[in-house]
């Protein structure tokens, strides 16, 4: 595996985990746990922002 394949795999894993965090936050918000749901939403957003920043600063 070269560096491009590893980078792409890491970005895909982070994106999937961010979506899972957002889903968990939505489930918690619907069940009435507002602080817990917000925590998972913020964690998912932070992961998406880190992935976007990693893609942005990657040299071409």
CHARMM-style PDB file with segment names, atoms N, HN, CA, C and O in Angstrom:
ATOM      1  N   UNK     1       0.837  -1.188   0.000  1.00  0.00      PROA
ATOM      2  CA  UNK     1       0.000   0.000   0.000  1.00  0.00      PROA
ATOM      3  C   UNK     1       0.876   1.243   0.000  1.00  0.00      PROA
ATOM      4  O   UNK     1       1.866   1.333   0.726  1.00  0.00      PROA
ATOM      5  N   UNK     2       0.495   2.171  -0.812  1.00  0.00      PROA
ATOM      6  HN  UNK     2      -0.309   2.098  -1.402  1.00  0.00      PROA
ATOM      7  CA  UNK     2       1.240   3.429  -0.826  1.00  0.00      PROA
ATOM      8  C   UNK     2       0.560   4.454   0.080  1.00  0.00      PROA
ATOM      9  O   UNK     2      -0.481   4.179   0.678  1.00  0.00      PROA
ATOM     10  N   UNK     3       1.160   5.627   0.171  1.00  0.00      PROA
ATOM     11  HN  UNK     3       2.006   5.850  -0.315  1.00  0.00      PROA
ATOM     12  CA  UNK     3       0.645   6.664   1.081  1.00  0.00      PROA
ATOM     13  C   UNK     3      -0.730   7.166   0.672  1.00  0.00      PROA
ATOM     14  O   UNK     3      -1.551   7.487   1.532  1.00  0.00      PROA
ATOM     15  N   UNK     4      -0.994   7.240  -0.625  1.00  0.00      PROA
ATOM     16  HN  UNK     4      -0.327   6.980  -1.323  1.00  0.00      PROA
ATOM     17  CA  UNK     4      -2.303   7.718  -1.075  1.00  0.00      PROA
ATOM     18  C   UNK     4      -3.421   6.777  -0.644  1.00  0.00      PROA
ATOM     19  O   UNK     4      -4.494   7.228  -0.243  1.00  0.00      PROA
ATOM     20  N   UNK     5      -3.176   5.483  -0.725  1.00  0.00      PROA
ATOM     21  HN  UNK     5      -2.305   5.116  -1.051  1.00  0.00      PROA
ATOM     22  CA  UNK     5      -4.183   4.504  -0.316  1.00  0.00      PROA
ATOM     23  C   UNK     5      -4.434   4.574   1.183  1.00  0.00      PROA
ATOM     24  O   UNK     5      -5.582   4.504   1.621  1.00  0.00      PROA
ATOM     25  N   UNK     6      -3.389   4.708   1.962  1.00  0.00      PROA
ATOM     26  HN  UNK     6      -2.457   4.764   1.606  1.00  0.00      PROA
ATOM     27  CA  UNK     6      -3.549   4.818   3.411  1.00  0.00      PROA
ATOM     28  C   UNK     6      -4.292   6.098   3.790  1.00  0.00      PROA
ATOM     29  O   UNK     6      -5.147   6.083   4.674  1.00  0.00      PROA
ATOM     30  N   UNK     7      -3.968   7.198   3.125  1.00  0.00      PROA
ATOM     31  HN  UNK     7      -3.273   7.210   2.406  1.00  0.00      PROA
ATOM     32  CA  UNK     7      -4.643   8.463   3.405  1.00  0.00      PROA
ATOM     33  C   UNK     7      -6.125   8.369   3.083  1.00  0.00      PROA
ATOM     34  O   UNK     7      -6.963   8.801   3.875  1.00  0.00      PROA
ATOM     35  N   UNK     8      -6.449   7.812   1.934  1.00  0.00      PROA
ATOM     36  HN  UNK     8      -5.768   7.461   1.291  1.00  0.00      PROA
ATOM     37  CA  UNK     8      -7.850   7.674   1.536  1.00  0.00      PROA
ATOM     38  C   UNK     8      -8.602   6.754   2.493  1.00  0.00      PROA
ATOM     39  O   UNK     8      -9.752   7.028   2.838  1.00  0.00      PROA
ATOM     40  N   UNK     9      -7.967   5.669   2.924  1.00  0.00      PROA
ATOM     41  HN  UNK     9      -7.033   5.446   2.644  1.00  0.00      PROA
ATOM     42  CA  UNK     9      -8.601   4.755   3.877  1.00  0.00      PROA
ATOM     43  C   UNK     9      -8.875   5.448   5.202  1.00  0.00      PROA
ATOM     44  O   UNK     9      -9.936   5.257   5.796  1.00  0.00      PROA
ATOM     45  N   UNK    10      -7.930   6.247   5.667  1.00  0.00      PROA
ATOM     46  HN  UNK    10      -7.068   6.402   5.184  1.00  0.00      PROA
ATOM     47  CA  UNK    10      -8.116   6.960   6.931  1.00  0.00      PROA
ATOM     48  C   UNK    10      -9.246   7.971   6.823  1.00  0.00      PROA
ATOM     49  O   UNK    10     -10.039   8.104   7.755  1.00  0.00      PROA
ATOM     50  N   UNK    11      -9.335   8.687   5.705  1.00  0.00      PROA
ATOM     51  HN  UNK    11      -8.690   8.578   4.949  1.00  0.00      PROA
ATOM     52  CA  UNK    11     -10.401   9.674   5.523  1.00  0.00      PROA
ATOM     53  C   UNK    11     -11.761   8.979   5.490  1.00  0.00      PROA
ATOM     54  O   UNK    11     -12.724   9.484   6.069  1.00  0.00      PROA
ATOM     55  N   UNK    12     -11.852   7.843   4.830  1.00  0.00      PROA
ATOM     56  HN  UNK    12     -11.070   7.433   4.360  1.00  0.00      PROA
ATOM     57  CA  UNK    12     -13.124   7.110   4.771  1.00  0.00      PROA
ATOM     58  C   UNK    12     -13.528   6.620   6.152  1.00  0.00      PROA
ATOM     59  O   UNK    12     -14.699   6.711   6.521  1.00  0.00      PROA
ATOM     60  N   UNK    13     -12.586   6.107   6.914  1.00  0.00      PROA
ATOM     61  HN  UNK    13     -11.635   6.033   6.614  1.00  0.00      PROA
ATOM     62  CA  UNK    13     -12.892   5.633   8.276  1.00  0.00      PROA
ATOM     63  C   UNK    13     -13.370   6.787   9.149  1.00  0.00      PROA
ATOM     64  O   UNK    13     -14.343   6.639   9.888  1.00  0.00      PROA
ATOM     65  N   UNK    14     -12.702   7.927   9.074  1.00  0.00      PROA
ATOM     66  HN  UNK    14     -11.911   8.047   8.474  1.00  0.00      PROA
ATOM     67  CA  UNK    14     -13.097   9.093   9.875  1.00  0.00      PROA
ATOM     68  C   UNK    14     -14.486   9.577   9.472  1.00  0.00      PROA
ATOM     69  O   UNK    14     -15.291   9.938  10.331  1.00  0.00      PROA
ATOM     70  N   UNK    15     -14.772   9.586   8.168  1.00  0.00      PROA
ATOM     71  HN  UNK    15     -14.118   9.293   7.471  1.00  0.00      PROA
ATOM     72  CA  UNK    15     -16.091  10.035   7.705  1.00  0.00      PROA
ATOM     73  C   UNK    15     -17.192   9.096   8.186  1.00  0.00      PROA
ATOM     74  O   UNK    15     -18.261   9.556   8.590  1.00  0.00      PROA
ATOM     75  N   UNK    16     -16.949   7.800   8.148  1.00  0.00      PROA
ATOM     76  HN  UNK    16     -16.081   7.426   7.820  1.00  0.00      PROA
ATOM     77  CA  UNK    16     -17.946   6.836   8.625  1.00  0.00      PROA
ATOM     78  C   UNK    16     -18.166   6.998  10.130  1.00  0.00      PROA
ATOM     79  O   UNK    16     -19.306   6.971  10.595  1.00  0.00      PROA
ATOM     80  N   UNK    17     -17.093   7.164  10.884  1.00  0.00      PROA
ATOM     81  HN  UNK    17     -16.168   7.186  10.506  1.00  0.00      PROA
ATOM     82  CA  UNK    17     -17.237   7.355  12.332  1.00  0.00      PROA
ATOM     83  C   UNK    17     -17.960   8.660  12.651  1.00  0.00      PROA
ATOM     84  O   UNK    17     -18.725   8.718  13.614  1.00  0.00      PROA
ATOM     85  N   UNK    18     -17.734   9.699  11.866  1.00  0.00      PROA
ATOM     86  HN  UNK    18     -17.113   9.652  11.083  1.00  0.00      PROA
ATOM     87  CA  UNK    18     -18.439  10.967  12.081  1.00  0.00      PROA
ATOM     88  C   UNK    18     -19.933  10.800  11.828  1.00  0.00      PROA
ATOM     89  O   UNK    18     -20.752  11.336  12.573  1.00  0.00      PROA
ATOM     90  N   UNK    19     -20.288  10.063  10.787  1.00  0.00      PROA
ATOM     91  HN  UNK    19     -19.622   9.627  10.181  1.00  0.00      PROA
ATOM     92  CA  UNK    19     -21.707   9.814  10.525  1.00  0.00      PROA
ATOM     93  C   UNK    19     -22.343   8.975  11.632  1.00  0.00      PROA
ATOM     94  O   UNK    19     -23.492   9.210  12.008  1.00  0.00      PROA
ATOM     95  N   UNK    20     -21.610   8.011  12.148  1.00  0.00      PROA
ATOM     96  HN  UNK    20     -20.677   7.820  11.842  1.00  0.00      PROA
ATOM     97  CA  UNK    20     -22.134   7.198  13.255  1.00  0.00      PROA
ATOM     98  C   UNK    20     -22.343   8.069  14.488  1.00  0.00      PROA
ATOM     99  O   UNK    20     -23.339   7.907  15.194  1.00  0.00      PROA
ATOM    100  N   UNK    21     -21.423   8.987  14.757  1.00  0.00      PROA
ATOM    101  HN  UNK    21     -20.615   9.118  14.184  1.00  0.00      PROA
ATOM    102  CA  UNK    21     -21.595   9.904  15.893  1.00  0.00      PROA
ATOM    103  C   UNK    21     -22.812  10.790  15.704  1.00  0.00      PROA
ATOM    104  O   UNK    21     -23.554  11.027  16.657  1.00  0.00      PROA
ATOM    105  N   UNK    22     -23.031  11.281  14.500  1.00  0.00      PROA
ATOM    106  HN  UNK    22     -22.428  11.088  13.726  1.00  0.00      PROA
ATOM    107  CA  UNK    22     -24.212  12.118  14.240  1.00  0.00      PROA
ATOM    108  C   UNK    22     -25.490  11.310  14.412  1.00  0.00      PROA
ATOM    109  O   UNK    22     -26.475  11.814  14.953  1.00  0.00      PROA
ATOM    110  N   UNK    23     -25.485  10.074  13.963  1.00  0.00      PROA
ATOM    111  HN  UNK    23     -24.685   9.664  13.524  1.00  0.00      PROA
ATOM    112  CA  UNK    23     -26.663   9.215  14.126  1.00  0.00      PROA
ATOM    113  C   UNK    23     -26.934   8.967  15.606  1.00  0.00      PROA
ATOM    114  O   UNK    23     -28.080   9.028  16.051  1.00  0.00      PROA
ATOM    115  N   UNK    24     -25.882   8.689  16.364  1.00  0.00      PROA
ATOM    116  HN  UNK    24     -24.951   8.639  16.003  1.00  0.00      PROA
ATOM    117  CA  UNK    24     -26.041   8.454  17.802  1.00  0.00      PROA
ATOM    118  C   UNK    24     -26.569   9.711  18.494  1.00  0.00      PROA
ATOM    119  O   UNK    24     -27.408   9.623  19.390  1.00  0.00      PROA
ATOM    120  N   UNK    25     -26.076  10.880  18.076  1.00  0.00      PROA
ATOM    121  HN  UNK    25     -25.395  10.952  17.347  1.00  0.00      PROA
ATOM    122  CA  UNK    25     -26.574  12.125  18.645  1.00  0.00      PROA
ATOM    123  C   UNK    25     -28.045  12.330  18.349  1.00  0.00      PROA
ATOM    124  O   UNK    25     -28.795  12.790  19.209  1.00  0.00      PROA
ATOM    125  N   UNK    26     -28.470  11.989  17.126  1.00  0.00      PROA
ATOM    126  HN  UNK    26     -27.861  11.615  16.427  1.00  0.00      PROA
ATOM    127  CA  UNK    26     -29.887  12.123  16.776  1.00  0.00      PROA
ATOM    128  C   UNK    26     -30.745  11.177  17.604  1.00  0.00      PROA
ATOM    129  O   UNK    26     -31.832  11.549  18.047  1.00  0.00      PROA
ATOM    130  N   UNK    27     -30.267   9.969  17.813  1.00  0.00      PROA
ATOM    131  HN  UNK    27     -29.384   9.667  17.453  1.00  0.00      PROA
ATOM    132  CA  UNK    27     -31.023   9.001  18.620  1.00  0.00      PROA
ATOM    133  C   UNK    27     -31.155   9.494  20.058  1.00  0.00      PROA
ATOM    134  O   UNK    27     -32.222   9.391  20.664  1.00  0.00      PROA
ATOM    135  N   UNK    28     -30.069  10.027  20.592  1.00  0.00      PROA
ATOM    136  HN  UNK    28     -29.202  10.111  20.099  1.00  0.00      PROA
ATOM    137  CA  UNK    28     -30.123  10.524  21.967  1.00  0.00      PROA
ATOM    138  C   UNK    28     -31.029  11.741  22.091  1.00  0.00      PROA
ATOM    139  O   UNK    28     -31.752  11.876  23.078  1.00  0.00      PROA
ATOM    140  N   UNK    29     -30.997  12.632  21.098  1.00  0.00      PROA
ATOM    141  HN  UNK    29     -30.409  12.523  20.296  1.00  0.00      PROA
ATOM    142  CA  UNK    29     -31.872  13.804  21.144  1.00  0.00      PROA
ATOM    143  C   UNK    29     -33.339  13.392  21.074  1.00  0.00      PROA
ATOM    144  O   UNK    29     -34.176  13.967  21.771  1.00  0.00      PROA
ATOM    145  N   UNK    30     -33.654  12.415  20.251  1.00  0.00      PROA
ATOM    146  HN  UNK    30     -32.974  11.948  19.685  1.00  0.00      PROA
ATOM    147  CA  UNK    30     -35.049  11.967  20.141  1.00  0.00      PROA
ATOM    148  C   UNK    30     -35.532  11.297  21.421  1.00  0.00      PROA
ATOM    149  O   UNK    30     -36.718  11.338  21.746  1.00  0.00      PROA
ATOM    150  N   UNK    31     -34.586  10.671  22.153  1.00  0.00      PROA
ATOM    151  HN  UNK    31     -33.622  10.638  21.889  1.00  0.00      PROA
ATOM    152  CA  UNK    31     -34.986  10.007  23.395  1.00  0.00      PROA
ATOM    153  C   UNK    31     -35.069  10.986  24.564  1.00  0.00      PROA
ATOM    154  O   UNK    31     -35.524  10.620  25.647  1.00  0.00      PROA
ATOM    155  N   UNK    32     -34.633  12.228  24.353  1.00  0.00      PROA
ATOM    156  HN  UNK    32     -34.263  12.526  23.473  1.00  0.00      PROA
ATOM    157  CA  UNK    32     -34.763  13.240  25.399  1.00  0.00      PROA
ATOM    158  C   UNK    32     -33.468  13.596  26.092  1.00  0.00      PROA
ATOM    159  O   UNK    32     -33.476  14.442  26.986  1.00  0.00      PROA
ATOM    160  N   UNK    33     -32.357  12.991  25.722  1.00  0.00      PROA
ATOM    161  HN  UNK    33     -32.350  12.303  24.995  1.00  0.00      PROA
ATOM    162  CA  UNK    33     -31.067  13.286  26.349  1.00  0.00      PROA
ATOM    163  C   UNK    33     -30.362  14.377  25.541  1.00  0.00      PROA
ATOM    164  O   UNK    33     -29.520  14.092  24.689  1.00  0.00      PROA
ATOM    165  N   UNK    34     -30.725  15.633  25.825  1.00  0.00      PROA
ATOM    166  HN  UNK    34     -31.409  15.865  26.516  1.00  0.00      PROA
ATOM    167  CA  UNK    34     -30.182  16.737  25.033  1.00  0.00      PROA
ATOM    168  C   UNK    34     -28.672  16.916  25.216  1.00  0.00      PROA
ATOM    169  O   UNK    34     -27.975  17.067  24.212  1.00  0.00      PROA
ATOM    170  N   UNK    35     -28.123  16.910  26.441  1.00  0.00      PROA
ATOM    171  HN  UNK    35     -28.689  16.788  27.257  1.00  0.00      PROA
ATOM    172  CA  UNK    35     -26.661  17.091  26.573  1.00  0.00      PROA
ATOM    173  C   UNK    35     -25.865  15.959  25.906  1.00  0.00      PROA
ATOM    174  O   UNK    35     -24.832  16.207  25.285  1.00  0.00      PROA
ATOM    175  N   UNK    36     -26.337  14.748  26.033  1.00  0.00      PROA
ATOM    176  HN  UNK    36     -27.176  14.546  26.538  1.00  0.00      PROA
ATOM    177  CA  UNK    36     -25.638  13.627  25.407  1.00  0.00      PROA
ATOM    178  C   UNK    36     -25.695  13.693  23.891  1.00  0.00      PROA
ATOM    179  O   UNK    36     -24.707  13.418  23.212  1.00  0.00      PROA
ATOM    180  N   UNK    37     -26.858  14.059  23.364  1.00  0.00      PROA
ATOM    181  HN  UNK    37     -27.661  14.283  23.917  1.00  0.00      PROA
ATOM    182  CA  UNK    37     -26.995  14.186  21.917  1.00  0.00      PROA
ATOM    183  C   UNK    37     -26.131  15.281  21.349  1.00  0.00      PROA
ATOM    184  O   UNK    37     -25.520  15.116  20.293  1.00  0.00      PROA
ATOM    185  N   UNK    38     -26.075  16.413  22.052  1.00  0.00      PROA
ATOM    186  HN  UNK    38     -26.571  16.547  22.910  1.00  0.00      PROA
ATOM    187  CA  UNK    38     -25.237  17.511  21.586  1.00  0.00      PROA
ATOM    188  C   UNK    38     -23.760  17.132  21.612  1.00  0.00      PROA
ATOM    189  O   UNK    38     -22.995  17.541  20.739  1.00  0.00      PROA
ATOM    190  N   UNK    39     -23.364  16.357  22.607  1.00  0.00      PROA
ATOM    191  HN  UNK    39     -23.986  16.025  23.317  1.00  0.00      PROA
ATOM    192  CA  UNK    39     -21.974  15.926  22.698  1.00  0.00      PROA
ATOM    193  C   UNK    39     -21.584  15.088  21.487  1.00  0.00      PROA
ATOM    194  O   UNK    39     -20.508  15.279  20.920  1.00  0.00      PROA
ATOM    195  N   UNK    40     -22.454  14.157  21.086  1.00  0.00      PROA
ATOM    196  HN  UNK    40     -23.328  14.001  21.547  1.00  0.00      PROA
ATOM    197  CA  UNK    40     -22.145  13.317  19.947  1.00  0.00      PROA
ATOM    198  C   UNK    40     -22.194  14.103  18.641  1.00  0.00      PROA
ATOM    199  O   UNK    40     -21.401  13.839  17.737  1.00  0.00      PROA
ATOM    200  N   UNK    41     -23.110  15.064  18.525  1.00  0.00      PROA
ATOM    201  HN  UNK    41     -23.754  15.278  19.260  1.00  0.00      PROA
ATOM    202  CA  UNK    41     -23.148  15.911  17.338  1.00  0.00      PROA
ATOM    203  C   UNK    41     -21.863  16.723  17.205  1.00  0.00      PROA
ATOM    204  O   UNK    41     -21.306  16.819  16.111  1.00  0.00      PROA
ATOM    205  N   UNK    42     -21.389  17.305  18.296  1.00  0.00      PROA
ATOM    206  HN  UNK    42     -21.841  17.227  19.184  1.00  0.00      PROA
ATOM    207  CA  UNK    42     -20.168  18.103  18.264  1.00  0.00      PROA
ATOM    208  C   UNK    42     -18.963  17.219  17.949  1.00  0.00      PROA
ATOM    209  O   UNK    42     -18.068  17.637  17.214  1.00  0.00      PROA
ATOM    210  N   UNK    43     -18.931  16.015  18.490  1.00  0.00      PROA
ATOM    211  HN  UNK    43     -19.658  15.676  19.087  1.00  0.00      PROA
ATOM    212  CA  UNK    43     -17.830  15.105  18.202  1.00  0.00      PROA
ATOM    213  C   UNK    43     -17.811  14.725  16.724  1.00  0.00      PROA
ATOM    214  O   UNK    43     -16.748  14.682  16.105  1.00  0.00      PROA
ATOM    215  N   UNK    44     -18.986  14.450  16.159  1.00  0.00      PROA
ATOM    216  HN  UNK    44     -19.850  14.484  16.661  1.00  0.00      PROA
ATOM    217  CA  UNK    44     -19.066  14.135  14.738  1.00  0.00      PROA
ATOM    218  C   UNK    44     -18.654  15.316  13.870  1.00  0.00      PROA
ATOM    219  O   UNK    44     -17.952  15.138  12.875  1.00  0.00      PROA
ATOM    220  N   UNK    45     -19.082  16.515  14.238  1.00  0.00      PROA
ATOM    221  HN  UNK    45     -19.652  16.659  15.047  1.00  0.00      PROA
ATOM    222  CA  UNK    45     -18.707  17.710  13.494  1.00  0.00      PROA
ATOM    223  C   UNK    45     -17.202  17.935  13.553  1.00  0.00      PROA
ATOM    224  O   UNK    45     -16.586  18.286  12.547  1.00  0.00      PROA
ATOM    225  N   UNK    46     -16.611  17.736  14.717  1.00  0.00      PROA
ATOM    226  HN  UNK    46     -17.111  17.450  15.535  1.00  0.00      PROA
ATOM    227  CA  UNK    46     -15.165  17.907  14.855  1.00  0.00      PROA
ATOM    228  C   UNK    46     -14.409  16.907  13.981  1.00  0.00      PROA
ATOM    229  O   UNK    46     -13.393  17.253  13.379  1.00  0.00      PROA
ATOM    230  N   UNK    47     -14.895  15.687  13.912  1.00  0.00      PROA
ATOM    231  HN  UNK    47     -15.720  15.407  14.401  1.00  0.00      PROA
ATOM    232  CA  UNK    47     -14.242  14.691  13.070  1.00  0.00      PROA
ATOM    233  C   UNK    47     -14.354  15.048  11.593  1.00  0.00      PROA
ATOM    234  O   UNK    47     -13.393  14.878  10.842  1.00  0.00      PROA
ATOM    235  N   UNK    48     -15.510  15.538  11.168  1.00  0.00      PROA
ATOM    236  HN  UNK    48     -16.290  15.676  11.778  1.00  0.00      PROA
ATOM    237  CA  UNK    48     -15.663  15.964   9.775  1.00  0.00      PROA
ATOM    238  C   UNK    48     -14.759  17.149   9.451  1.00  0.00      PROA
ATOM    239  O   UNK    48     -14.173  17.204   8.370  1.00  0.00      PROA
ATOM    240  N   UNK    49     -14.644  18.092  10.373  1.00  0.00      PROA
ATOM    241  HN  UNK    49     -15.121  18.048  11.251  1.00  0.00      PROA
ATOM    242  CA  UNK    49     -13.769  19.243  10.148  1.00  0.00      PROA
ATOM    243  C   UNK    49     -12.305  18.825  10.087  1.00  0.00      PROA
ATOM    244  O   UNK    49     -11.548  19.364   9.279  1.00  0.00      PROA
ATOM    245  N   UNK    50     -11.892  17.880  10.921  1.00  0.00      PROA
ATOM    246  HN  UNK    50     -12.507  17.442  11.577  1.00  0.00      PROA
ATOM    247  CA  UNK    50     -10.514  17.386  10.863  1.00  0.00      PROA
ATOM    248  C   UNK    50     -10.239  16.692   9.541  1.00  0.00      PROA
ATOM    249  O   UNK    50      -9.163  16.864   8.968  1.00  0.00      PROA
ATOM    250  N   UNK    51     -11.190  15.910   9.046  1.00  0.00      PROA
ATOM    251  HN  UNK    51     -12.063  15.770   9.512  1.00  0.00      PROA
ATOM    252  CA  UNK    51     -11.013  15.241   7.751  1.00  0.00      PROA
ATOM    253  C   UNK    51     -10.929  16.269   6.635  1.00  0.00      PROA
ATOM    254  O   UNK    51     -10.090  16.142   5.743  1.00  0.00      PROA
ATOM    255  N   UNK    52     -11.779  17.282   6.669  1.00  0.00      PROA
ATOM    256  HN  UNK    52     -12.460  17.386   7.393  1.00  0.00      PROA
ATOM    257  CA  UNK    52     -11.743  18.321   5.637  1.00  0.00      PROA
ATOM    258  C   UNK    52     -10.426  19.091   5.684  1.00  0.00      PROA
ATOM    259  O   UNK    52      -9.861  19.419   4.640  1.00  0.00      PROA
ATOM    260  N   UNK    53      -9.943  19.375   6.868  1.00  0.00      PROA
ATOM    261  HN  UNK    53     -10.402  19.109   7.716  1.00  0.00      PROA
ATOM    262  CA  UNK    53      -8.674  20.087   7.003  1.00  0.00      PROA
ATOM    263  C   UNK    53      -7.507  19.235   6.507  1.00  0.00      PROA
ATOM    264  O   UNK    53      -6.584  19.753   5.877  1.00  0.00      PROA
ATOM    265  N   UNK    54      -7.544  17.926   6.789  1.00  0.00      PROA
ATOM    266  HN  UNK    54      -8.294  17.505   7.300  1.00  0.00      PROA
ATOM    267  CA  UNK    54      -6.494  17.028   6.305  1.00  0.00      PROA
ATOM    268  C   UNK    54      -6.483  16.974   4.780  1.00  0.00      PROA
ATOM    269  O   UNK    54      -5.417  16.936   4.166  1.00  0.00      PROA
ATOM    270  N   UNK    55      -7.649  16.969   4.178  1.00  0.00      PROA
ATOM    271  HN  UNK    55      -8.515  17.000   4.677  1.00  0.00      PROA
ATOM    272  CA  UNK    55      -7.721  16.970   2.715  1.00  0.00      PROA
ATOM    273  C   UNK    55      -7.219  18.305   2.166  1.00  0.00      PROA
ATOM    274  O   UNK    55      -6.543  18.343   1.138  1.00  0.00      PROA
ATOM    275  N   UNK    56      -7.549  19.387   2.846  1.00  0.00      PROA
ATOM    276  HN  UNK    56      -8.098  19.356   3.681  1.00  0.00      PROA
ATOM    277  CA  UNK    56      -7.163  20.722   2.392  1.00  0.00      PROA
ATOM    278  C   UNK    56      -5.644  20.922   2.421  1.00  0.00      PROA
ATOM    279  O   UNK    56      -5.079  21.482   1.481  1.00  0.00      PROA
ATOM    280  N   UNK    57      -4.986  20.473   3.479  1.00  0.00      PROA
ATOM    281  HN  UNK    57      -5.445  20.018   4.242  1.00  0.00      PROA
ATOM    282  CA  UNK    57      -3.546  20.732   3.613  1.00  0.00      PROA
ATOM    283  C   UNK    57      -2.685  19.671   2.932  1.00  0.00      PROA
ATOM    284  O   UNK    57      -1.463  19.813   2.884  1.00  0.00      PROA
ATOM    285  N   UNK    58      -3.295  18.620   2.409  1.00  0.00      PROA
ATOM    286  HN  UNK    58      -4.287  18.504   2.449  1.00  0.00      PROA
ATOM    287  CA  UNK    58      -2.517  17.571   1.746  1.00  0.00      PROA
ATOM    288  C   UNK    58      -1.885  18.126   0.476  1.00  0.00      PROA
ATOM    289  O   UNK    58      -2.575  18.695  -0.371  1.00  0.00      PROA
ATOM    290  N   UNK    59      -0.570  17.958   0.346  1.00  0.00      PROA
ATOM    291  HN  UNK    59      -0.010  17.496   1.034  1.00  0.00      PROA
ATOM    292  CA  UNK    59       0.075  18.431  -0.890  1.00  0.00      PROA
ATOM    293  C   UNK    59      -0.339  17.568  -2.086  1.00  0.00      PROA
ATOM    294  O   UNK    59      -0.540  16.360  -1.965  1.00  0.00      PROA
ATOM    295  N   UNK    60      -0.456  18.212  -3.215  1.00  0.00      PROA
ATOM    296  HN  UNK    60      -0.292  19.194  -3.313  1.00  0.00      PROA
ATOM    297  CA  UNK    60      -0.884  17.512  -4.429  1.00  0.00      PROA
ATOM    298  C   UNK    60       0.292  16.893  -5.134  1.00  0.00      PROA
ATOM    299  OT1 UNK    60       0.125  16.261  -6.177  1.00  0.00      PROA
TER     300      UNK     60
END
